[in-house]
Amino acid sequence: MVFQFNIRIPFWILDIVFLLNRLHKVCTLYHPMENRFRFSVFFMLWAILLSSAESKCRRDCDLALASYYLTGGDLTYISKLMESAVLSKPEDLLPYNTETIKNKDQVPAFTRVNVPFPCDCIGDFLGHIFKYEVVSGDTYISIATQNYSDLTTAQLLQSFNSYSPTAIPDTATLDVFINCSCGNSEVSKDYGLFITYPLRPEDSLQSIANKTGIESDLLLKYNPGVNFSQGSGLVYIPGKGTFWLCSSDLSSDKNLCI
């Protein structure tokens, strides 16, 4: 998978611009009195062509959450691993995990931790790039599945980094891309915060609906064609407000932190 820049200009547009440029030069040479008019027309056409080549990425949100499956340890590791403009210390994670984590130094094993991160336009895709410092023995697979708890994949790591899977330097710093979602206004306009949720073997549509308080039909609308029992892959779960799951009353609109 190859990710490209925000502004992507098709070759046919470049061909037209090249021809217009040649035409402008010819007209300037043989009709100098009309130079100013033709010069204006040329650049008007150039602007129209560029406007048709704008990025497909539309960012309607600034924040997303990642569901990190913590098998052991504390929040310090996560805050360093997924450091960003919105996460710099373990305490930053507590407001997003009020129902599951009471003490940053005592996190139950096998806990899903909601991790805030910026939702940016990366080429034509929504996501964020984290920096990971390689240690001896790391592979793209181990970094994706173990360090980042399946929030990314080995294929994405290889796409965003130039190193061969068998020749990653021990001193390298890797770009780690994690997807995010801003939802779909055609489905609902009530949700402005979404969680990137890696599916696990124990998950199902009903279990996630029960845990999050989100109706199963709505989960399916935001994740069309996804089998929630497939045991792997990402789904996007909607939440309301700024924080996600801040109230124990998940059956109502009280899942808001003000």
Steps between C-alpha positions, in 0.01 A plus 500: 500500500643837396391821670531824308506870577190709570505663156504238229501624140406239234726469198226614262484834681875541476481427124235770452699751701807424288304560179352823636845620590625431146197678357562802720860527382398479135230763542741730682754468219263574211241719675683714757211748532272220623755369745337638813157359417630155410723499807192551722301230323787255537522542875122490541498160330794391716306588818192311380704189426675508836170538684380174345805317638448572869551232763228242561570517874248701702572550866193590704653422840825573681504218754464123491548215744690175461402189693832365628482147643739508795605151604708627791693797629388857562402812313852640481588262218193600295554872556855470365411265215211715375627842599337786310376854541215367717693235694827562682458334841301215659259741668377611158342156452291496818209723384435261210494189720308600810303175519790260460808670644506664843876513553753567227750271674259209545337394176332157490654259251315447171336842513402710200637851544348790306792702363436849356687601186472770230297406194684647201487482123794283391484505124149385411451326835401595853752399762805598700869412475677407822876466542638169624861442603610152396661263748702193414283212384211712378319405180214668320274219617602520867472880504149489349358211701681532832619858548200663332243237588381450139411867456719489189631222276836377378395597146433860603830520686685382192310750282594795721864400550781429256661212687475143380310273744821304552731801538350743752791678676507478879542880510213582262199715576191375320184677387197319639172586326172441687163561335223710645145591403289813516182304436242545229246782520268303273474235772467739794612847604481419871849356528821699476752269663594154372714224637730290285428155637707190406280193506606206715385133489266551796320792336164491327249758383281442803782503754632832368148644492446393862834639612470837328129561523485557123221323312621218278321646196694825538830312534425322174415825322835649599680178403318366192588148396711428810469172686542597865582139588793466260754540782722756327487826309376844600153636565398853594274551800315828551488693824348833593667813628869552565567197718384147432338277764517751782181385667383161618155570358572375149134458407438874483661820381685534831817355352642851498775662701456876536 
